[in-house]
Amino acid sequence: MDRCREMLKIGIIGAGTVGSALAIKLAESGYNISVVSSRKLTSAEKLAAAIQGCRAVDTNQAVADTADIVFITTPDAAIPQIAAELKWHKDQSVIHCSGADSTDSLLPTRQMGATTGFFILYKPWLTSNRQSIIYPARPLRSKRKEPLLTTLKEMAAALNCRWIELKAEDKVIYHAAAVIASNYLVTLVKLADDLWETFGIPREQATKALLPLLKGTLNNIENAGIPQALTGPIARGDIETVKKHLAALQKEAPDVLSTYCELGLQTIPIAQAKGKIDEEKAAELRTVLKAGIKSKKYRK
C-alpha cells in the first residue's frame, strides 16, 4: 500500500488554504505530492518547499501533464475554466474540492478521457488536529470509476477521517446542510449575543459566557444523539416560558421574534420524538409560536 502511494503522482492546482492543507497532510501520510501550481507562483513555491520531492511550476498545464491525480483546489468559480482550458489525458483522474459544485464543472476533462470526482474537506479539519470528515464520491457508477473511488477512500482512511459517498445530484443539499450546521450556528450565537447586549453585556463577554452551553450541547449531541440531546422549554412542553420569551422579544428584540418562532416550530417534532410531549401539547406550542410570527408581521 505505501509503495502504491509513493508511485502515484499527485498534483495540486491552487495553493490556498484547502490545497496546502490537503497536500501537506497527504504527504505526511506517504502520498507523493509531486507538483503544484497556483495563481501566484510564490504560493506554489511556498507549498512545494514544505513537501519533500514536490516542485512548483508556473503553469497549470505543467501539473496536468505530470500528475496521475490532479486536485483542483481553487475558488469554485475558477474550476470550470481550468477544466476547459487545459489538455487532459486518458487514465488521469481530476478531482475538485468544491462543497457545492457537482462534477459537471469538470465535464471537459471527462470528454478528454479523464476520470472525475470530488473530495470535500470540512474547514475544522484544515485548522486543527481534531478528527473531522472528508467526503470522496463518484458521480456515476462504472468500472472506470471504481479505482478512483477506492483511492479516495484510502486517502480518507490515511488521513484518519470518516467518509461518505455522495452522488452529483446530492451536492447542493449536502452543502446547504453544512451551511445550516456550521455557518448558521455562528449566526445563532450572534443573535444570542445581541440579546445579551440588551441588558448591558458586551458581545465578547457574552460569547465567552455562552461557550460552555454550546460545548455542552455539542457534547450531548455526540454522546446522546438527537432527539435525546434536546433540552429547554419546548422539550418539556413549558408553554408559559415560551410565552414569556415571545413577550420579551416583542419588546426588546422584535427582529429576532420570527426567527425564535420558526426555530421553535422546527423543534417541536424533536421534542415529540424524545417522548416528553404529546400531540396535544405540541399543538398548543404550534399555536403559540405561529401567533408570535403573525404578531411580528402585523407589527411591520
Disulfide bonds with the S-S distance in Angstrom:
none
